[in-house]
């Protein structure tokens, strides 16, 4: 049973929009691409869990953020089953890496953070949190490499590391170990969900202004700006006006949450090539209407 589905963080959504509408600095671009890559790998792992392990044997909590003793930490994926917690740190590395004196490097000799140390830090902080919640069961941590194009030279013999070629066998063995969840599992999972922080306080979104951003409608598939409503000249993707207006209204609200949503604002945001009447009609039907006449604006209900 999935208690918390994985969703894109606001940080990732904002960076995706900025990457389309603004030229990011190289460091910002690399950070954004790493987030995209990491999210893709985590989603692939979620699908593998769903396919391999029966729902009644576990409670899955994906992508949550906690704080304990003024320290924030993030968990990629966690399974609760029969008073045992399976903690997963998921990495979507591709290409060749190597280890030398406990330090991890890419094939170009660039040192990276030691993933095992990241896993150990998360495990330590999670154990502290679980102790406060009165959990007396077992925690089993694993470092998952999801990408089949990953290879690690000088890899240690460590049962916590699961390489791509081991994933299917690992899932099969894990599935056979798990038993049906009990009331204690459900109570603990609900407590963990309540403590989840909706957004990490360590977001690295660069500063931006409205005037800096390119206005217009871009393709939902390849992110190319569209000049002919509403067919993408790059990939051929077709989108109706209603969906495009709603999508870009949500994007504007995400980037500028304190600004009022009006017909004129969204008309300008979409590059002024759709009729104001069309935009007004879609906004009126899709969002809450506030005020009258020239003072009319729209609000998006928060989940």
C-alpha positions as CSV (number, residue, x, y, z in Angstrom):
1,X,0.0,0.0,0.0
2,X,1.4,3.4,-1.0
3,X,0.7,5.9,1.8
4,X,2.6,8.7,0.1
5,X,3.1,9.0,-3.6
6,X,6.1,10.6,-5.1
7,X,5.5,14.1,-6.5
8,X,7.7,16.7,-8.1
9,X,8.9,19.2,-5.5
10,X,8.1,22.9,-6.0
11,X,11.9,23.4,-6.3
12,X,12.0,21.0,-9.3
13,X,8.9,22.5,-10.9
14,X,10.3,26.1,-10.6
15,X,13.7,25.1,-11.9
16,X,12.0,23.3,-14.9
17,X,10.1,26.5,-15.7
18,X,13.1,28.7,-15.3
19,X,15.2,26.5,-17.5
20,X,12.6,27.1,-20.2
21,X,12.1,30.8,-19.7
22,X,15.5,31.9,-18.5
23,X,19.2,31.1,-19.3
24,X,20.4,29.5,-16.1
25,X,24.0,29.7,-15.0
26,X,26.0,26.6,-15.6
27,X,26.0,25.6,-11.9
28,X,22.3,26.2,-11.7
29,X,21.7,24.2,-14.8
30,X,23.7,21.3,-13.6
31,X,21.9,21.3,-10.3
32,X,18.5,21.3,-12.1
33,X,19.5,18.5,-14.4
34,X,20.7,16.4,-11.4
35,X,17.4,16.9,-9.7
36,X,15.6,15.8,-12.9
37,X,17.8,12.8,-13.2
38,X,17.4,11.9,-9.6
39,X,13.6,12.2,-9.7
40,X,13.5,10.0,-12.8
41,X,15.5,7.3,-11.1
42,X,13.3,7.4,-8.0
43,X,10.2,7.0,-10.1
44,X,11.7,4.0,-11.8
45,X,12.4,2.5,-8.4
46,X,8.8,3.1,-7.3
47,X,7.5,1.3,-10.3
48,X,9.9,-1.6,-9.6
49,X,8.5,-1.8,-6.0
50,X,4.9,-1.8,-7.2
51,X,5.6,-4.5,-9.8
52,X,7.6,-6.8,-7.5
53,X,6.1,-6.6,-4.1
54,X,2.5,-7.3,-3.1
55,X,0.6,-4.3,-1.6
56,X,-0.6,-6.1,1.5
57,X,2.9,-6.9,2.7
58,X,4.2,-3.3,3.1
59,X,3.3,0.4,3.5
60,X,5.4,2.6,1.1
61,X,6.2,6.2,1.9
62,X,8.1,7.9,-0.9
63,X,10.1,11.1,-0.9
64,X,9.6,12.7,2.4
65,X,11.5,15.3,4.4
66,X,12.0,15.4,8.2
67,X,13.6,17.6,10.8
68,X,15.1,16.4,14.1
69,X,17.2,18.4,16.5
70,X,17.3,21.3,13.9
71,X,18.7,18.9,11.3
72,X,16.8,18.3,8.1
73,X,17.1,15.1,6.1
74,X,15.3,13.5,3.2
75,X,14.4,9.9,2.6
76,X,14.0,8.7,-1.0
77,X,11.9,5.7,-0.3
78,X,10.8,3.6,2.7
79,X,8.9,0.4,3.3
80,X,7.2,-0.5,6.6
81,X,6.5,-4.2,7.0
82,X,6.0,-6.3,10.1
83,X,7.9,-4.0,12.5
84,X,10.8,-3.6,10.1
85,X,11.7,-0.5,8.1
86,X,13.5,-0.9,4.8
87,X,15.3,2.4,4.0
88,X,16.3,3.0,0.4
89,X,18.7,5.7,-0.9
90,X,18.2,5.7,-4.7
91,X,21.0,6.8,-7.1
92,X,20.5,7.3,-10.9
93,X,24.2,7.4,-11.7
94,X,25.2,6.4,-15.2
95,X,28.7,5.8,-16.6
96,X,31.9,4.7,-14.9
97,X,32.8,5.5,-11.3
98,X,35.6,4.2,-9.0
99,X,36.5,4.2,-5.3
100,X,39.9,5.0,-3.9
101,X,40.5,5.1,-0.2
102,X,36.8,5.4,0.6
103,X,36.5,8.3,-1.8
104,X,34.2,8.2,-4.8
105,X,35.1,9.6,-8.2
106,X,33.7,9.8,-11.7
107,X,35.7,8.5,-14.7
108,X,36.9,12.0,-15.2
109,X,38.5,12.0,-11.7
110,X,35.9,14.4,-10.2
111,X,35.2,13.5,-6.6
112,X,31.6,13.1,-5.6
113,X,29.8,12.8,-2.2
114,X,30.2,9.3,-0.9
115,X,26.7,7.7,-1.3
116,X,27.3,5.2,1.5
117,X,28.0,8.0,3.9
118,X,24.8,9.7,2.7
119,X,22.9,6.5,3.5
120,X,24.6,6.2,6.9
121,X,23.7,9.8,7.8
122,X,20.0,9.3,6.8
123,X,19.9,6.0,8.7
124,X,21.3,7.7,11.9
125,X,18.8,10.6,11.7
126,X,15.9,8.3,10.9
127,X,16.8,6.0,13.9
128,X,16.7,9.1,16.2
129,X,13.3,10.0,14.9
130,X,11.9,6.5,15.2
131,X,13.2,6.3,18.8
132,X,11.2,9.5,19.6
133,X,8.2,7.8,18.1
134,X,8.7,4.7,20.3
135,X,9.6,2.4,17.4
136,X,11.5,-0.6,18.7
137,X,11.8,-2.6,15.5
138,X,14.5,-3.1,12.9
139,X,15.9,-0.7,10.3
140,X,17.5,-2.1,7.2
141,X,19.2,0.4,4.9
142,X,20.1,-0.1,1.2
143,X,21.9,1.9,-1.4
144,X,20.1,1.3,-4.7
145,X,21.8,2.0,-8.1
146,X,18.9,2.0,-10.5
147,X,20.6,2.9,-13.9
148,X,21.7,-0.2,-15.9
149,X,24.5,2.0,-17.5
150,X,26.2,2.4,-14.1
151,X,29.5,0.6,-13.3
152,X,31.6,1.0,-10.1
153,X,35.3,0.0,-10.1
154,X,36.9,-1.2,-6.8
155,X,33.4,-1.8,-5.4
156,X,33.4,-3.1,-1.8
157,X,31.7,-6.3,-0.8
158,X,28.8,-4.6,1.0
159,X,25.3,-6.2,1.3
160,X,23.8,-2.7,1.6
161,X,24.8,-1.9,-2.0
162,X,22.4,-3.1,-4.7
163,X,23.7,-2.8,-8.2
164,X,21.5,-2.7,-11.3
165,X,22.3,-6.4,-12.2
166,X,21.2,-7.4,-8.6
167,X,17.9,-5.5,-8.5
168,X,15.5,-8.2,-9.8
169,X,17.0,-10.8,-7.5
170,X,16.9,-8.4,-4.6
171,X,13.3,-7.6,-5.2
172,X,12.4,-11.3,-5.4
173,X,14.1,-12.1,-2.2
174,X,12.6,-9.0,-0.4
175,X,9.1,-10.0,-1.6
176,X,9.5,-13.4,-0.1
177,X,10.7,-12.0,3.3
178,X,7.8,-9.6,3.7
179,X,4.7,-10.5,5.7
180,X,1.3,-8.8,5.9
181,X,1.4,-5.4,7.6
182,X,-0.1,-5.1,11.1
183,X,-1.7,-2.3,13.1
184,X,1.6,-1.2,14.5
185,X,3.0,-0.7,11.0
186,X,0.0,1.4,10.1
187,X,0.2,3.6,13.2
188,X,3.9,4.2,12.7
189,X,3.4,5.1,9.0
190,X,0.7,7.6,9.9
191,X,2.9,9.2,12.5
192,X,5.7,9.5,9.9
193,X,3.4,11.0,7.4
194,X,2.2,13.7,9.8
195,X,5.8,14.8,10.5
196,X,6.7,15.2,6.8
197,X,7.8,18.7,5.8
198,X,6.1,19.7,2.5
199,X,9.2,21.4,1.2
200,X,12.8,21.3,2.2
201,X,14.1,24.6,3.7
202,X,17.3,24.2,1.7
203,X,15.8,24.9,-1.7
204,X,18.4,26.3,-4.2
205,X,16.1,28.2,-6.6
206,X,18.0,31.2,-8.1
207,X,16.5,34.7,-7.8
208,X,14.5,35.9,-10.8
209,X,12.1,38.6,-11.8
210,X,9.1,38.7,-14.1
211,X,10.8,40.9,-16.7
212,X,13.7,38.4,-16.9
213,X,11.5,35.6,-18.1
214,X,10.6,34.8,-21.7
215,X,6.8,35.1,-22.3
216,X,4.9,32.6,-24.4
217,X,3.4,29.1,-24.6
218,X,5.8,26.2,-24.7
219,X,5.4,22.6,-25.6
220,X,4.5,20.3,-22.7
221,X,6.5,17.5,-24.3
222,X,9.8,19.1,-25.4
223,X,9.6,22.6,-23.9
224,X,10.0,24.4,-27.2
225,X,8.2,27.7,-27.5
226,X,5.2,27.4,-29.8
227,X,4.5,30.1,-32.5
228,X,1.5,28.4,-34.1
229,X,-1.4,27.8,-31.7
230,X,-1.0,25.1,-30.5
231,X,1.2,22.7,-32.5
232,X,4.9,22.2,-31.7
233,X,7.1,22.7,-34.7
234,X,9.8,20.6,-33.1
235,X,8.1,17.4,-32.0
236,X,4.6,17.8,-33.4
237,X,2.8,17.7,-30.0
238,X,-0.7,19.1,-30.2
239,X,-2.4,20.7,-27.2
240,X,-5.9,22.3,-26.9
241,X,-6.2,25.9,-25.7
242,X,-7.9,25.0,-22.5
243,X,-5.2,22.7,-21.3
244,X,-2.4,25.1,-22.3
245,X,-4.0,28.0,-20.5
246,X,-4.6,26.0,-17.3
247,X,-1.0,24.7,-17.5
248,X,0.6,28.1,-17.9
249,X,-1.7,29.6,-15.2
250,X,-0.5,27.1,-12.7
251,X,3.1,27.8,-13.8
252,X,2.6,31.6,-13.3
253,X,1.1,31.0,-9.9
254,X,4.0,28.8,-8.9
255,X,6.6,31.3,-10.0
256,X,4.7,34.4,-8.6
257,X,2.5,33.1,-5.8
258,X,1.9,36.7,-4.4
259,X,0.7,38.1,-7.8
260,X,-3.0,38.3,-8.8
261,X,-4.1,36.1,-11.6
262,X,-6.1,38.2,-14.1
263,X,-7.0,37.7,-17.8
264,X,-4.5,40.4,-18.8
265,X,-1.7,38.9,-16.8
266,X,-2.2,35.4,-18.3
267,X,-2.6,36.8,-21.8
268,X,0.8,38.5,-21.4
269,X,2.3,35.4,-19.8
270,X,1.2,33.3,-22.7
271,X,2.8,35.6,-25.3
272,X,-0.4,37.6,-26.3
273,X,-1.1,35.3,-29.2
274,X,-4.3,33.8,-27.8
275,X,-7.5,35.9,-27.6
276,X,-8.2,37.5,-24.3
277,X,-11.8,36.3,-24.6
278,X,-10.6,32.7,-24.8
279,X,-8.3,33.1,-21.8
280,X,-11.0,34.8,-19.7
281,X,-13.5,32.0,-20.5
282,X,-11.0,29.3,-19.5
283,X,-10.0,31.0,-16.3
284,X,-13.6,31.6,-15.3
285,X,-14.5,27.9,-15.8
286,X,-11.3,26.5,-14.2
287,X,-10.6,28.7,-11.2
288,X,-12.4,30.6,-8.4
289,X,-13.6,34.0,-9.5
290,X,-13.1,37.0,-7.2
291,X,-14.4,40.5,-7.6
292,X,-16.2,42.2,-10.5
293,X,-15.3,44.1,-13.6
294,X,-11.8,45.5,-13.8
295,X,-11.0,44.3,-10.3
296,X,-11.8,40.6,-11.2
297,X,-9.1,38.1,-10.5
298,X,-8.8,34.3,-10.1
299,X,-7.5,32.1,-7.4
300,X,-6.3,28.5,-7.5
301,X,-7.5,26.2,-4.7
302,X,-4.6,24.7,-2.7
303,X,-4.7,20.9,-2.2
